[in-house]
Amino acid sequence: MISVAAQLNFPNESSRDYAVKRSIRVQLATRENEAGCHACCFSTDPCDALSIPVYEPWSDSETLVSHFYHVNYQDMLLVSSEAGVLEGRNRA
């Protein structure tokens, strides 16, 4: 199992809220349509009004790598761009 922990930072709460709302479809599609995905969660952080913590556990490195080439990942990049992400930090 590989767990991805990331954080997306936004310029304001409305941008953050837009990203959460727009990413629901992508989160669900990732959970339901990508082999090896055990969860995909982008939600508001109760301790930081300008960030979204990201949590994604994957079965193995192969399924995680294929996620980066999947349309769901591309859609999430588009949502993040539209919402004005200032910074993203990832850890696996």
N, C-alpha and C positions, 0 to 999 in steps of 0.2 A: 504494500500500500504506500502510495505517495500522497502526502497532503500538501496542497498549495495554500499558503496564507498570503494574502495581499491586502493592500490598502490603496484606495483611490481617494485623492484629495481634490476638493472643489472650491471655487471662489466664493460660493455662497450657498445657503440652504436650498434655495429654489433650484439651482443647478443639480445639487445632490438629489433632491426629491424627484426631479425629472429623470435622472439616470436610474433611480430605483424603479420608478413606474415603467419606464420604457424597457428595462431589462427583464421584466417578469417573463415575457414570452421567450426570450433567449435562455433564461435560466431553466425554464420548464423544458424547452426543446433539448437542451444539453443533458438534463437529467434523463429524459425519456428516450432520446435518439442516439446517444453516444455510448458505445460499449465501454465499460470500465469506469464510468462516472457514477460514484456513489452518492454524491450530493453536489449541488451548485447553489451557493447562497450569496447574494449581494444584498445587504440591508443597511439601514441607518445604524450609526454607532451612538449609543446613548451617552457616551462620554465625550464625543467629539462631533459637534454639529456640522462639520465641514468634510466629513469623510465617510466612506463606505468600506467596511471590512469585507473581504472576499474569502470564502472558504470552499475549497474543492478537493475532496479526497478521490483519488484515482487508483484503480487496481494495480497498475504498473506503469513503467516509463513509456512503453509502447503506446498505450491508450492515451496517455497524456500528450505525447508528441503528436499523435494523429489529431488530437483536439485542436492543436495550433493551426492545422490545415483545413479544419472543418468550417462550413459556412456559419455555424453558430458563433465561433470565435471571431470571425470577420464581422458578423452582426454586432457583437459586443464592442468591438473596436469602434464601429460606427456610432453606436449609442454613446460611448464614452467621449468621442470627439464632439458629437452634437451637444452633449451636456457641458463641455468645457473643462474636462479633467485637467487639473494643473500638474499633477504628479501621480505616478503609480509606483508602488514598491511591492516587489514579489519575493516570496521565499518558498522554497519547496523542501 
